[in-house]
Amino acid sequence: MEEFKLTESFWTNEDFDVFSIDGLENRMIALQNRIQPKFGIIGEHISTYLSSRGTGEFYPHIARHARRTVNPPKDSWVAFAPAKRGYKALPHFQVGLWGTHLFIVLAVIYENPDKKGIAERLSKDNKLFLSLPKDFVVSGDHMKPEADYVHELGMDGIESLLERLKSVKKAEFVIGRHLSKTEATALSKTEFLSLVEKTINELYPVYELILGYN
């Protein structure tokens, strides 16, 4: 496992540049050598942090992109869910990279069988979104890097995303924090892991509402 000095940046520009490498095989080799060891560090730390919150044992799932045969991945991530095998059908947390930015999010993606119920629960207490940090973003598609600021989108925009989640098969709901490449590469390992914990803590009321705990 890689060792990091306290003041050394956890992420580097070279990590983000992996997504500019041509060809599936070359990009996957770089992902496996550069990015996945760091996902392993995050996975071990954050799964322990999430499990300590008392809502179940969480397990890390590092994206392997195993089904790809031609197109290289444009992003990659480690996901966290209270299940050893598979996470896509469950609401889950993700930490990952695009070539342009890093994301720390809570995701309900199209494989989830309870999207209608989740949308209804989130709609009933949608004022919760107004209490989230000003830099939080939301998206209806985890396969696109773009997202809107929650506070700029407003309640009408959130409600529109939730209505789509309820009625459109491929609709998703992804919410959390994006860090630019510059912001991400300025953080040490300790600073970064602390930010992930902080972001998850801020997202947790939304997670509990999704699960129907509120």
MDTraj code that builds the backbone (N, CA, C; nanometers):
import mdtraj as md
import numpy as np

residues = "MET GLU GLU PHE LYS LEU THR GLU SER PHE TRP THR ASN GLU ASP PHE ASP VAL PHE SER ILE ASP GLY LEU GLU ASN ARG MET ILE ALA LEU GLN ASN ARG ILE GLN PRO LYS PHE GLY ILE ILE GLY GLU HIS ILE SER THR TYR LEU SER SER ARG GLY THR GLY GLU PHE TYR PRO HIS ILE ALA ARG HIS ALA ARG ARG THR VAL ASN PRO PRO LYS ASP SER TRP VAL ALA PHE ALA PRO ALA LYS ARG GLY TYR LYS ALA LEU PRO HIS PHE GLN VAL GLY LEU TRP GLY THR HIS LEU PHE ILE VAL LEU ALA VAL ILE TYR GLU ASN PRO ASP LYS LYS GLY ILE ALA GLU ARG LEU SER LYS ASP ASN LYS LEU PHE LEU SER LEU PRO LYS ASP PHE VAL VAL SER GLY ASP HIS MET LYS PRO GLU ALA ASP TYR VAL HIS GLU LEU GLY MET ASP GLY ILE GLU SER LEU LEU GLU ARG LEU LYS SER VAL LYS LYS ALA GLU PHE VAL ILE GLY ARG HIS LEU SER LYS THR GLU ALA THR ALA LEU SER LYS THR GLU PHE LEU SER LEU VAL GLU LYS THR ILE ASN GLU LEU TYR PRO VAL TYR GLU LEU ILE LEU GLY TYR ASN".split()
xyz = np.array([
    [0.0841, -0.1199, 0.0000],
    [0.0000, 0.0000, 0.0000],
    [0.0881, 0.1256, 0.0000],
    [0.0477, 0.2260, -0.0765],
    [0.1259, 0.3489, -0.0844],
    [0.1270, 0.4202, 0.0504],
    [0.2401, 0.4821, 0.0801],
    [0.2509, 0.5640, 0.2009],
    [0.2498, 0.7106, 0.1607],
    [0.1825, 0.7939, 0.2404],
    [0.1741, 0.9362, 0.2103],
    [0.2234, 1.0166, 0.3297],
    [0.3084, 1.1159, 0.3025],
    [0.3494, 1.2078, 0.4074],
    [0.2309, 1.2942, 0.4465],
    [0.2346, 1.3455, 0.5679],
    [0.1208, 1.4221, 0.6195],
    [0.0870, 1.5418, 0.5318],
    [0.1891, 1.6043, 0.4736],
    [0.1660, 1.7261, 0.3945],
    [0.1607, 1.6994, 0.2444],
    [0.1818, 1.5748, 0.2048],
    [0.1841, 1.5410, 0.0623],
    [0.0414, 1.5300, 0.0086],
    [0.0208, 1.5800, -0.1122],
    [-0.1116, 1.5712, -0.1729],
    [-0.1485, 1.4253, -0.1968],
    [-0.2729, 1.3912, -0.1659],
    [-0.3212, 1.2546, -0.1872],
    [-0.3455, 1.2309, -0.3364],
    [-0.4119, 1.3269, -0.4009],
    [-0.4377, 1.3194, -0.5448],
    [-0.3381, 1.4059, -0.6213],
    [-0.3055, 1.3643, -0.7426],
    [-0.2126, 1.4401, -0.8266],
    [-0.2773, 1.4670, -0.9625],
    [-0.2210, 1.5598, -1.0365],
    [-0.2703, 1.5863, -1.1727],
    [-0.2617, 1.4609, -1.2599],
    [-0.1589, 1.3783, -1.2337],
    [-0.1413, 1.2558, -1.3124],
    [-0.2585, 1.1591, -1.2913],
    [-0.3170, 1.1606, -1.1719],
    [-0.4343, 1.0757, -1.1473],
    [-0.5490, 1.1147, -1.2404],
    [-0.5738, 1.2441, -1.2508],
    [-0.6823, 1.2910, -1.3366],
    [-0.6491, 1.2691, -1.4850],
    [-0.5198, 1.2764, -1.5179],
    [-0.4779, 1.2590, -1.6575],
    [-0.4971, 1.1159, -1.7078],
    [-0.5194, 1.0211, -1.6151],
    [-0.5459, 0.8824, -1.6547],
    [-0.6618, 0.8758, -1.7535],
    [-0.7606, 0.9650, -1.7371],
    [-0.8801, 0.9594, -1.8208],
    [-0.8586, 1.0240, -1.9577],
    [-0.7356, 1.0673, -1.9835],
    [-0.6992, 1.1174, -2.1167],
    [-0.6162, 1.0160, -2.1945],
    [-0.5814, 0.9055, -2.1318],
    [-0.4994, 0.8032, -2.1979],
    [-0.5829, 0.7301, -2.3026],
    [-0.5279, 0.7174, -2.4220],
    [-0.5989, 0.6511, -2.5317],
    [-0.5989, 0.4992, -2.5145],
    [-0.7098, 0.4380, -2.5532],
    [-0.7163, 0.2919, -2.5576],
    [-0.7610, 0.2304, -2.4257],
    [-0.8466, 0.1292, -2.4360],
    [-0.8997, 0.0626, -2.3160],
    [-0.7894, -0.0005, -2.2328],
    [-0.7032, -0.0769, -2.2957],
    [-0.6016, -0.1499, -2.2196],
    [-0.5072, -0.0550, -2.1469],
    [-0.4575, 0.0478, -2.2173],
    [-0.3638, 0.1409, -2.1547],
    [-0.4284, 0.2186, -2.0408],
    [-0.5542, 0.2602, -2.0615],
    [-0.6213, 0.3359, -1.9553],
    [-0.6488, 0.2463, -1.8340],
    [-0.6875, 0.1215, -1.8598],
    [-0.7144, 0.0304, -1.7490],
    [-0.5869, -0.0004, -1.6697],
    [-0.4751, -0.0148, -1.7384],
    [-0.3481, -0.0389, -1.6682],
    [-0.3170, 0.0794, -1.5767],
    [-0.3352, 0.2009, -1.6283],
    [-0.3091, 0.3205, -1.5481],
    [-0.4069, 0.3301, -1.4307],
    [-0.5340, 0.2979, -1.4555],
    [-0.6327, 0.2970, -1.3470],
    [-0.5925, 0.1994, -1.2372],
    [-0.5538, 0.0809, -1.2774],
    [-0.5180, -0.0226, -1.1803],
    [-0.3920, 0.0135, -1.1021],
    [-0.2985, 0.0800, -1.1693],
    [-0.1716, 0.1131, -1.1039],
    [-0.1771, 0.2419, -1.0219],
    [-0.2527, 0.3404, -1.0698],
    [-0.2507, 0.4725, -1.0065],
    [-0.3713, 0.4985, -0.9171],
    [-0.4903, 0.4663, -0.9678],
    [-0.6128, 0.5087, -0.9005],
    [-0.6657, 0.4050, -0.8018],
    [-0.6696, 0.2795, -0.8434],
    [-0.7310, 0.1790, -0.7576],
    [-0.6611, 0.1589, -0.6233],
    [-0.5271, 0.1720, -0.6139],
    [-0.4660, 0.1652, -0.4803],
    [-0.5171, 0.2756, -0.3872],
    [-0.5432, 0.3928, -0.4422],
    [-0.5965, 0.5022, -0.3604],
    [-0.7420, 0.4754, -0.3233],
    [-0.8175, 0.4175, -0.4162],
    [-0.9540, 0.3760, -0.3827],
    [-0.9513, 0.2714, -0.2703],
    [-0.8485, 0.1877, -0.2705],
    [-0.8353, 0.0885, -0.1638],
    [-0.8170, 0.1534, -0.0277],
    [-0.7351, 0.2576, -0.0235],
    [-0.7133, 0.3315, 0.1018],
    [-0.8428, 0.3978, 0.1471],
    [-0.9111, 0.4646, 0.0535],
    [-1.0380, 0.5305, 0.0851],
    [-1.1408, 0.4260, 0.1290],
    [-1.1451, 0.3140, 0.0562],
    [-1.2422, 0.2096, 0.0865],
    [-1.2293, 0.1565, 0.2275],
    [-1.1082, 0.1302, 0.2684],
    [-1.0845, 0.0771, 0.4031],
    [-1.1253, 0.1787, 0.5097],
    [-1.0859, 0.3036, 0.4903],
    [-1.1120, 0.4074, 0.5906],
    [-1.2605, 0.4419, 0.5984],
    [-1.3233, 0.4666, 0.4838],
    [-1.4607, 0.5165, 0.4830],
    [-1.5614, 0.4068, 0.5147],
    [-1.5354, 0.2827, 0.4766],
    [-1.6279, 0.1752, 0.5149],
    [-1.6303, 0.1592, 0.6669],
    [-1.5149, 0.1767, 0.7310],
    [-1.5097, 0.1726, 0.8782],
    [-1.5865, 0.2897, 0.9373],
    [-1.5677, 0.4087, 0.8789],
    [-1.6385, 0.5269, 0.9271],
    [-1.7903, 0.5093, 0.9135],
    [-1.8362, 0.4626, 0.7982],
    [-1.9800, 0.4438, 0.7771],
    [-2.0360, 0.3357, 0.8691],
    [-1.9629, 0.2278, 0.8879],
    [-2.0099, 0.1199, 0.9746],
    [-2.0240, 0.1675, 1.1182],
    [-1.9389, 0.2608, 1.1582],
    [-1.9416, 0.3115, 1.2961],
    [-2.0647, 0.3959, 1.3250],
    [-2.1388, 0.4348, 1.2214],
    [-2.2568, 0.5190, 1.2402],
    [-2.3776, 0.4404, 1.2896],
    [-2.3692, 0.3064, 1.2825],
    [-2.4714, 0.2243, 1.3459],
    [-2.5919, 0.1899, 1.2620],
    [-2.5877, 0.2154, 1.1305],
    [-2.7010, 0.1779, 1.0455],
    [-2.6684, 0.0557, 0.9595],
    [-2.5690, -0.0188, 1.0003],
    [-2.5331, -0.1406, 0.9265],
    [-2.3851, -0.1436, 0.8930],
    [-2.3380, -0.2617, 0.8567],
    [-2.1986, -0.2815, 0.8165],
    [-2.1841, -0.2426, 0.6701],
    [-2.0971, -0.1467, 0.6410],
    [-2.0749, -0.1017, 0.5037],
    [-1.9509, -0.1681, 0.4447],
    [-1.9570, -0.1908, 0.3137],
    [-1.8472, -0.2560, 0.2422],
    [-1.8071, -0.1704, 0.1217],
    [-1.6770, -0.1638, 0.0923],
    [-1.6326, -0.0883, -0.0256],
    [-1.6397, -0.1729, -0.1518],
    [-1.6739, -0.1090, -0.2626],
    [-1.6811, -0.1754, -0.3928],
    [-1.6070, -0.0883, -0.4934],
    [-1.4881, -0.1314, -0.5332],
    [-1.4087, -0.0557, -0.6300],
    [-1.4525, -0.0933, -0.7710],
    [-1.4831, 0.0078, -0.8514],
    [-1.5250, -0.0172, -0.9898],
    [-1.4129, -0.0877, -1.0653],
    [-1.4469, -0.1997, -1.1290],
    [-1.3464, -0.2777, -1.2033],
    [-1.3596, -0.2598, -1.3543],
    [-1.4755, -0.2100, -1.3994],
    [-1.5003, -0.1878, -1.5438],
    [-1.4765, -0.3152, -1.6233],
    [-1.5134, -0.4286, -1.5636],
    [-1.4788, -0.5590, -1.6212],
    [-1.5531, -0.5900, -1.7510],
    [-1.6697, -0.5301, -1.7711],
    [-1.7491, -0.5631, -1.8904],
    [-1.7074, -0.4843, -2.0139],
    [-1.6172, -0.3906, -1.9960],
    [-1.5769, -0.3082, -2.1104],
    [-1.4884, -0.3883, -2.2060],
    [-1.5174, -0.3738, -2.3342],
    [-1.4365, -0.4435, -2.4351],
    [-1.3760, -0.3479, -2.5375],
    [-1.4304, -0.2255, -2.5464],
    [-1.3811, -0.1302, -2.6459],
    [-1.3567, 0.0075, -2.5840],
    [-1.4612, 0.0692, -2.5300],
    [-1.4524, 0.2077, -2.4828],
    [-1.3885, 0.2158, -2.3449],
    [-1.2818, 0.2950, -2.3299],
    [-1.2211, 0.3101, -2.1974],
    [-1.3112, 0.3904, -2.1046],
    [-1.3073, 0.3631, -1.9748],
    [-1.3939, 0.4359, -1.8811],
    [-1.3579, 0.5845, -1.8750],
    [-1.4618, 0.6673, -1.8645],
    [-1.4423, 0.8119, -1.8545],
    [-1.4355, 0.8583, -1.7100],
    [-1.4743, 0.7709, -1.6190],
    [-1.4659, 0.8012, -1.4761],
    [-1.4469, 0.6703, -1.4019],
    [-1.4160, 0.6790, -1.2731],
    [-1.4038, 0.5593, -1.1915],
    [-1.4298, 0.5965, -1.0463],
    [-1.4553, 0.4958, -0.9605],
    [-1.5028, 0.5263, -0.8259],
    [-1.4875, 0.4074, -0.7335],
    [-1.5021, 0.4346, -0.6048],
    [-1.5251, 0.3323, -0.5033],
    [-1.6596, 0.3658, -0.4405],
    [-1.7464, 0.2644, -0.4304],
    [-1.8813, 0.2828, -0.3760],
    [-1.8910, 0.2138, -0.2406],
    [-1.9867, 0.2606, -0.1591],
    [-2.0062, 0.2068, -0.0248],
    [-2.1531, 0.1759, -0.0024],
    [-2.1803, 0.0510, 0.0366],
    [-2.3181, 0.0102, 0.0638],
    [-2.3164, -0.0996, 0.1704],
    [-2.4293, -0.1184, 0.2400],
    [-2.4352, -0.2233, 0.3430],
    [-2.4633, -0.3607, 0.2826],
    [-2.3835, -0.3991, 0.1860],
    [-2.3962, -0.5298, 0.1212],
    [-2.2593, -0.5722, 0.0693],
    [-2.2241, -0.6985, 0.0926],
    [-2.0951, -0.7490, 0.0455],
    [-2.0927, -0.7678, -0.1049],
    [-2.2070, -0.8116, -0.1586],
    [-2.2118, -0.8427, -0.3018],
    [-2.3043, -0.7438, -0.3710],
    [-2.2454, -0.6537, -0.4460],
    [-2.3251, -0.5592, -0.5237],
    [-2.3732, -0.4410, -0.4427],
    [-2.3859, -0.3298, -0.5087],
    [-2.4292, -0.2063, -0.4443],
    [-2.5262, -0.1271, -0.5312],
    [-2.5357, -0.1590, -0.6598],
    [-2.6069, -0.0724, -0.7540],
    [-2.7574, -0.0678, -0.7288],
    [-2.8127, -0.1735, -0.6716],
    [-2.9558, -0.1752, -0.6432],
    [-2.9895, -0.1042, -0.5125],
    [-2.8875, -0.0607, -0.4387],
    [-2.9067, 0.0069, -0.3101],
    [-2.8678, 0.1537, -0.3204],
    [-2.9280, 0.2398, -0.2379],
    [-2.8708, 0.3745, -0.2236],
    [-2.7278, 0.3586, -0.1719],
    [-2.6344, 0.4318, -0.2285],
    [-2.4951, 0.4123, -0.1889],
    [-2.4157, 0.5426, -0.1996],
    [-2.3065, 0.5463, -0.1285],
    [-2.2130, 0.6581, -0.1362],
    [-2.1036, 0.6232, -0.2364],
    [-2.0515, 0.7255, -0.3025],
    [-1.9424, 0.7056, -0.3972],
    [-1.8368, 0.8152, -0.3793],
    [-1.7117, 0.7754, -0.3957],
    [-1.6003, 0.8695, -0.4091],
    [-1.5313, 0.8340, -0.5388],
    [-1.5157, 0.9319, -0.6293],
    [-1.4569, 0.8975, -0.7580],
    [-1.4050, 1.0161, -0.8350],
    [-1.3544, 0.9866, -0.9528],
    [-1.2902, 1.0880, -1.0373],
    [-1.3461, 1.0863, -1.1786],
    [-1.3637, 1.2046, -1.2347],
    [-1.3668, 1.2278, -1.3787],
    [-1.2330, 1.2940, -1.4125],
    [-1.2076, 1.3154, -1.5390],
    [-1.0846, 1.3834, -1.5771],
    [-1.0800, 1.5275, -1.5297],
    [-1.1984, 1.5846, -1.5028],
    [-1.2079, 1.7260, -1.4672],
    [-1.2244, 1.7526, -1.3188],
    [-1.2784, 1.6562, -1.2451],
    [-1.3085, 1.6825, -1.1046],
    [-1.3239, 1.5528, -1.0258],
    [-1.3324, 1.5696, -0.8962],
    [-1.3544, 1.4587, -0.8033],
    [-1.4952, 1.4716, -0.7466],
    [-1.5591, 1.3590, -0.7151],
    [-1.6927, 1.3660, -0.6567],
    [-1.7043, 1.2805, -0.5303],
    [-1.7840, 1.3315, -0.4360],
    [-1.8204, 1.2599, -0.3131],
    [-1.9719, 1.2703, -0.3062],
    [-2.0422, 1.1606, -0.3343],
    [-2.1864, 1.1708, -0.3555],
    [-2.2624, 1.0550, -0.2914],
    [-2.3912, 1.0800, -0.2779],
    [-2.4905, 0.9782, -0.2443],
    [-2.5703, 0.9527, -0.3715],
    [-2.5863, 0.8269, -0.4100],
    [-2.6454, 0.7962, -0.5402],
    [-2.7584, 0.6942, -0.5309],
    [-2.8648, 0.7242, -0.6028],
    [-2.9716, 0.6281, -0.6308],
    [-2.9705, 0.6128, -0.7822],
    [-2.9247, 0.4979, -0.8318],
    [-2.9099, 0.4832, -0.9762],
    [-3.0166, 0.3890, -1.0322],
    [-3.0172, 0.3740, -1.1649],
    [-3.1334, 0.3145, -1.2313],
    [-3.1595, 0.1694, -1.1927],
    [-3.0607, 0.0993, -1.1393],
    [-3.0831, -0.0395, -1.0966],
    [-3.1656, -0.0506, -0.9684],
    [-3.1849, 0.0599, -0.8976],
    [-3.2579, 0.0550, -0.7713],
    [-3.4063, 0.0244, -0.7959],
    [-3.4616, -0.0797, -0.7321],
    [-3.6006, -0.1175, -0.7578],
    [-3.7034, -0.0305, -0.6844],
    [-3.6570, 0.0563, -0.5930],
    [-3.7487, 0.1359, -0.5101],
    [-3.7407, 0.2840, -0.5442],
    [-3.7113, 0.3174, -0.6680],
    [-3.6949, 0.4585, -0.7042],
    [-3.8224, 0.5395, -0.6797],
    [-3.9373, 0.4812, -0.7074],
    [-4.0638, 0.5524, -0.6876],
    [-4.0839, 0.5842, -0.5391],
    [-4.0623, 0.4853, -0.4536],
    [-4.0757, 0.5060, -0.3092],
    [-3.9756, 0.6074, -0.2571],
    [-3.8530, 0.6001, -0.3076],
    [-3.7482, 0.6945, -0.2657],
    [-3.7870, 0.8363, -0.3053],
    [-3.8331, 0.8529, -0.4293],
    [-3.8747, 0.9860, -0.4767],
    [-3.9877, 1.0416, -0.3913],
    [-4.0823, 0.9572, -0.3555],
    [-4.1946, 1.0022, -0.2728],
    [-4.1483, 1.0436, -0.1333],
    [-4.0579, 0.9674, -0.0744],
    [-4.0072, 1.0028, 0.0589],
    [-3.9277, 1.1333, 0.0553],
    [-3.8465, 1.1512, -0.0481],
    [-3.7687, 1.2746, -0.0598],
    [-3.8595, 1.3955, -0.0860],
    [-3.9664, 1.3743, -0.1607],
    [-4.0592, 1.4839, -0.1908],
    [-4.1324, 1.5322, -0.0652],
    [-4.1621, 1.4397, 0.0253],
    [-4.2382, 1.4746, 0.1457],
    [-4.1605, 1.5662, 0.2393],
    [-4.0284, 1.5593, 0.2336],
    [-3.9457, 1.6427, 0.3222],
    [-3.8413, 1.7165, 0.2380],
    [-3.8877, 1.7767, 0.1271],
    [-3.7914, 1.8363, 0.0349],
    [-3.7238, 1.9623, 0.0891],
    [-3.7745, 2.0188, 0.1986],
    [-3.7081, 2.1348, 0.2595],
    [-3.5702, 2.0986, 0.3140],
    [-3.5487, 1.9691, 0.3343],
    [-3.4178, 1.9215, 0.3799],
    [-3.3068, 1.9673, 0.2859],
    [-3.3370, 1.9746, 0.1571],
    [-3.2355, 2.0117, 0.0594],
    [-3.1871, 2.1555, 0.0782],
    [-3.2746, 2.2417, 0.1305],
    [-3.2364, 2.3813, 0.1521],
    [-3.1351, 2.3970, 0.2653],
    [-3.1248, 2.2948, 0.3501],
    [-3.0313, 2.3014, 0.4625],
    [-2.8931, 2.2468, 0.4277],
    [-2.8784, 2.1963, 0.3066],
    [-2.7493, 2.1392, 0.2661],
    [-2.6481, 2.2496, 0.2361],
    [-2.5184, 2.2181, 0.2423],
    [-2.4152, 2.3184, 0.2131],
    [-2.4329, 2.3825, 0.0754],
    [-2.3915, 2.5072, 0.0643],
    [-2.4126, 2.5841, -0.0596],
    [-2.3369, 2.5268, -0.1791],
    [-2.2322, 2.4486, -0.1536],
    [-2.1546, 2.3952, -0.2662],
    [-2.2029, 2.2574, -0.3108],
    [-2.3111, 2.2070, -0.2530],
    [-2.3613, 2.0758, -0.2933],
    [-2.4258, 2.0831, -0.4315],
    [-2.4066, 1.9747, -0.5075],
    [-2.4626, 1.9670, -0.6428],
    [-2.5522, 1.8449, -0.6539],
    [-2.6378, 1.8470, -0.7561],
    [-2.7304, 1.7365, -0.7780],
    [-2.7409, 1.7083, -0.9274],
    [-2.7638, 1.5803, -0.9599],
    [-2.7704, 1.5387, -1.0997],
    [-2.8737, 1.4271, -1.1132],
    [-2.9252, 1.4101, -1.2343],
    [-3.0181, 1.3014, -1.2632],
    [-2.9554, 1.1903, -1.3446],
    [-2.8205, 1.1923, -1.3569],
    [-2.7528, 1.0926, -1.4403],
    [-2.6079, 1.0780, -1.3945],
    [-2.5766, 0.9641, -1.3341],
    [-2.4408, 0.9462, -1.2809],
    [-2.3377, 0.9230, -1.3911],
    [-2.3837, 0.9037, -1.5150],
    [-2.2908, 0.8799, -1.6253],
    [-2.2483, 1.0080, -1.6963],
    [-2.2968, 1.1218, -1.6458],
    [-2.2560, 1.2510, -1.7003],
    [-2.1836, 1.3305, -1.5926],
    [-2.0761, 1.4020, -1.6291],
    [-1.9995, 1.4752, -1.5271],
    [-2.0691, 1.6015, -1.4771],
    [-2.1628, 1.6555, -1.5554],
    [-2.2255, 1.7822, -1.5196],
    [-2.3246, 1.7639, -1.4037],
    [-2.3378, 1.8682, -1.3235],
    [-2.4354, 1.8697, -1.2142],
    [-2.4715, 2.0149, -1.1849],
    [-2.5860, 2.0357, -1.1200],
    [-2.6327, 2.1698, -1.0844],
    [-2.6199, 2.1907, -0.9347],
    [-2.5895, 2.3146, -0.8958],
    [-2.5894, 2.3463, -0.7533],
    [-2.7314, 2.3352, -0.6989],
    [-2.7458, 2.2671, -0.5862],
    [-2.8779, 2.2450, -0.5269],
    [-2.9506, 2.3764, -0.5049],
    [-2.8796, 2.4749, -0.4498],
    [-2.9449, 2.6008, -0.4141],
    [-2.9787, 2.6848, -0.5375],
    [-2.9043, 2.6670, -0.6454],
    [-2.9381, 2.7373, -0.7695],
    [-3.0556, 2.6700, -0.8393],
    [-3.0621, 2.5381, -0.8309],
    [-3.1719, 2.4645, -0.8924],
    [-3.3038, 2.4950, -0.8221],
    [-3.2978, 2.5086, -0.6897],
    [-3.4173, 2.5434, -0.6131],
    [-3.5116, 2.4263, -0.5967],
    [-3.6186, 2.4495, -0.5202],
    [-3.7115, 2.3417, -0.4900],
    [-3.7844, 2.2923, -0.6142],
    [-3.8169, 2.3822, -0.7067],
    [-3.8861, 2.3397, -0.8290],
    [-3.7980, 2.2450, -0.9101],
    [-3.6701, 2.2788, -0.9183],
    [-3.5772, 2.1937, -0.9927],
    [-3.5568, 2.0587, -0.9264],
    [-3.5453, 2.0577, -0.7942],
    [-3.5331, 1.9324, -0.7196],
    [-3.6574, 1.8465, -0.7405],
    [-3.7731, 1.9107, -0.7300],
    [-3.8989, 1.8370, -0.7456],
    [-3.9105, 1.7770, -0.8855],
    [-3.8605, 1.8488, -0.9838],
    [-3.8611, 1.7979, -1.1208],
    [-3.7740, 1.6726, -1.1336],
    [-3.6562, 1.6748, -1.0695],
    [-3.5692, 1.5574, -1.0698],
    [-3.6357, 1.4391, -0.9998],
    [-3.7064, 1.4669, -0.8895],
    [-3.7724, 1.3603, -0.8148],
    [-3.8909, 1.3025, -0.8924],
    [-3.9617, 1.3880, -0.9629],
    [-4.0722, 1.3394, -1.0466],
    [-4.0185, 1.2482, -1.1566],
    [-3.9058, 1.2879, -1.2128],
    [-3.8432, 1.2057, -1.3172],
    [-3.7950, 1.0719, -1.2586],
    [-3.7384, 1.0777, -1.1374],
    [-3.6927, 0.9555, -1.0702],
    [-3.8087, 0.8576, -1.0519],
    [-3.9247, 0.9131, -1.0250],
    [-4.0440, 0.8334, -0.9986],
    [-4.0970, 0.7656, -1.1255],
    [-4.0840, 0.8308, -1.2393],
    [-4.1577, 0.7864, -1.3576],
    [-4.0727, 0.7398, -1.4760],
    [-3.9438, 0.7738, -1.4766],
    [-3.8575, 0.7398, -1.5907],
    [-3.7619, 0.6270, -1.5512],
    [-3.7622, 0.5218, -1.6297],
    [-3.6859, 0.4016, -1.5952],
    [-3.5375, 0.4289, -1.5745],
    [-3.4774, 0.5104, -1.6597],
    [-3.3329, 0.5356, -1.6528],
    [-3.2963, 0.6531, -1.5612],
    [-3.3961, 0.7171, -1.5008],
    [-3.3694, 0.8348, -1.4172],
    [-3.2935, 0.7963, -1.2908],
    [-3.2120, 0.8889, -1.2439],
    [-3.1308, 0.8671, -1.1240],
    [-3.1340, 0.9925, -1.0364],
    [-3.0764, 0.9805, -0.9177],
    [-3.0660, 1.0958, -0.8276],
    [-2.9310, 1.0875, -0.7576],
    [-2.8450, 1.1827, -0.7872],
    [-2.7077, 1.1833, -0.7355],
    [-2.6818, 1.3192, -0.6722],
    [-2.6420, 1.3203, -0.5455],
    [-2.6264, 1.4469, -0.4738],
    [-2.5010, 1.4435, -0.3870],
    [-2.4309, 1.5565, -0.3801],
    [-2.3111, 1.5614, -0.2971],
    [-2.2201, 1.6765, -0.3343],
    [-2.0919, 1.6518, -0.3266],
    [-1.9925, 1.7581, -0.3441],
    [-1.8970, 1.7231, -0.4575],
    [-1.8688, 1.8219, -0.5428],
    [-1.7654, 1.8093, -0.6463],
    [-1.6462, 1.8967, -0.6066],
    [-1.5264, 1.8465, -0.6308],
    [-1.4043, 1.9241, -0.6111],
    [-1.3331, 1.9363, -0.7447],
    [-1.2934, 2.0572, -0.7798],
    [-1.2147, 2.0742, -0.9014],
    [-1.0803, 2.0034, -0.8852],
    [-1.0148, 1.9796, -0.9961],
    [-0.8824, 1.9174, -0.9935],
    [-0.7881, 1.9969, -0.9028],
    [-0.7947, 2.1284, -0.9121],
    [-0.7082, 2.2152, -0.8308],
    [-0.7378, 2.1981, -0.6824],
    [-0.8664, 2.1944, -0.6479],
    [-0.9049, 2.1774, -0.5069],
    [-0.8625, 2.0407, -0.4546],
    [-0.8843, 1.9379, -0.5352],
    [-0.8544, 1.8017, -0.4906],
    [-0.7049, 1.7798, -0.4693],
    [-0.6239, 1.8323, -0.5599],
    [-0.4786, 1.8086, -0.5518],
    [-0.4111, 1.8942, -0.4446],
    [-0.4870, 1.9822, -0.3825],
    [-0.4308, 2.0647, -0.2747],
    [-0.4426, 1.9973, -0.1378],
    [-0.5127, 1.8836, -0.1311],
    [-0.5419, 1.8199, -0.0028],
    [-0.4474, 1.7041, 0.0268],
    [-0.4025, 1.6968, 0.1510],
    [-0.3257, 1.5806, 0.1955],
    [-0.4207, 1.4624, 0.2168],
    [-0.3650, 1.3465, 0.2418],
    [-0.4471, 1.2284, 0.2679],
    [-0.5413, 1.2526, 0.3851],
    [-0.4892, 1.3054, 0.4938],
    [-0.5705, 1.3304, 0.6130],
    [-0.6795, 1.4319, 0.5841],
    [-0.6448, 1.5386, 0.5150],
    [-0.7437, 1.6417, 0.4813],
    [-0.8523, 1.5862, 0.3906],
    [-0.8120, 1.5056, 0.2946],
    [-0.9096, 1.4520, 0.2010],
    [-1.0052, 1.3561, 0.2707],
    [-0.9534, 1.2626, 0.3485],
    [-1.0398, 1.1675, 0.4177],
    [-1.1330, 1.2388, 0.5153],
    [-1.0835, 1.3450, 0.5771],
    [-1.1688, 1.4250, 0.6670],
    [-1.2825, 1.4907, 0.5891],
    [-1.2521, 1.5380, 0.4682],
    [-1.3556, 1.6002, 0.3852],
    [-1.4595, 1.4971, 0.3410],
    [-1.4154, 1.3756, 0.3088],
    [-1.5103, 1.2709, 0.2728],
    [-1.6035, 1.2417, 0.3904],
    [-1.5458, 1.2287, 0.5100],
    [-1.6276, 1.2049, 0.6297],
    [-1.7269, 1.3191, 0.6507],
    [-1.6795, 1.4420, 0.6371],
    [-1.7653, 1.5592, 0.6561],
    [-1.8804, 1.5591, 0.5555],
    [-1.8496, 1.5290, 0.4303],
    [-1.9511, 1.5278, 0.3248],
    [-2.0548, 1.4197, 0.3511],
    [-2.0096, 1.3009, 0.3894],
    [-2.1031, 1.1925, 0.4220],
    [-2.1912, 1.2325, 0.5403],
    [-2.1314, 1.2949, 0.6393],
    [-2.2089, 1.3403, 0.7556],
    [-2.3176, 1.4390, 0.7138],
    [-2.2844, 1.5279, 0.6211],
    [-2.3814, 1.6261, 0.5714],
    [-2.4892, 1.5610, 0.4851],
    [-2.4532, 1.4520, 0.4179],
    [-2.5482, 1.3800, 0.3317],
    [-2.6355, 1.2820, 0.4105],
    [-2.5964, 1.2487, 0.5316],
    [-2.6618, 1.1397, 0.6032],
    [-2.8108, 1.1611, 0.6277],
    [-2.8562, 1.2850, 0.6584],
    [-3.0017, 1.3039, 0.6731],
    [-3.0780, 1.2685, 0.5454],
    [-3.0175, 1.2949, 0.4288],
    [-3.0810, 1.2584, 0.3020],
    [-3.0823, 1.1056, 0.2878],
    [-2.9725, 1.0418, 0.3244],
    [-2.9641, 0.8952, 0.3186],
    [-3.0705, 0.8318, 0.4075],
    [-3.0856, 0.8839, 0.5285],
    [-3.1850, 0.8279, 0.6214],
    [-3.3265, 0.8497, 0.5694],
    [-3.3501, 0.9625, 0.5055],
    [-3.4818, 0.9885, 0.4466],
    [-3.5089, 0.8923, 0.3302],
    [-3.4073, 0.8681, 0.2495],
    [-3.4177, 0.7710, 0.1401],
    [-3.4575, 0.6332, 0.1933],
    [-3.3989, 0.5954, 0.3058],
    [-3.4256, 0.4645, 0.3648],
    [-3.5579, 0.4615, 0.4426],
    [-3.6164, 0.5786, 0.4657],
    [-3.7417, 0.5845, 0.5408],
    [-3.7235, 0.5858, 0.6912],
    [-3.6027, 0.6277, 0.7363],
    [-3.5758, 0.6319, 0.8797],
    [-3.6341, 0.7560, 0.9461],
    [-3.6649, 0.8603, 0.8673],
    [-3.7106, 0.9869, 0.9250],
    [-3.8624, 0.9879, 0.9414],
])
top = md.Topology()
chain = top.add_chain()
for i, resn in enumerate(residues, 1):
    res = top.add_residue(resn, chain, resSeq=i)
    for name in ("N", "CA", "C"):
        top.add_atom(name, md.element.get_by_symbol(name[0]), res)
traj = md.Trajectory(xyz[None], top)
